[in-house]
Amino acid sequence: MKLKKLLEGYAWERKPGQPLPSLKDVAKKHNAINEVDYSTMKIKSNIAQTWKDESNVEEDLVAWFNASVGAGGTGLGDDIIYAVEDALKKMRKINDATKI
């Protein structure tokens, strides 16, 4: 099915005589709807502060991940998981290299 055919299904959302929305227009509208208010995430720390222990790190990361998936969907969640897995590999290398 062609994109134009799919978008024509939303013809009631546009004014007569106006062109179909571009993919950029649709993405912009979607992003505006799904913006995250990070001030409501109840994160205990920010980049300028220090976590007291690993439980604070875990709680903050899970709260951030939950808000991110809520705003960006499960595709974003998958992307974050892959990025975190890569970061963990790097962190393990750093940690192993510093062991005496």
Helices and strands as residue ranges (DSSP letters): H 3-8, G 11-13, H 23-33, G 38-40, H 54-98
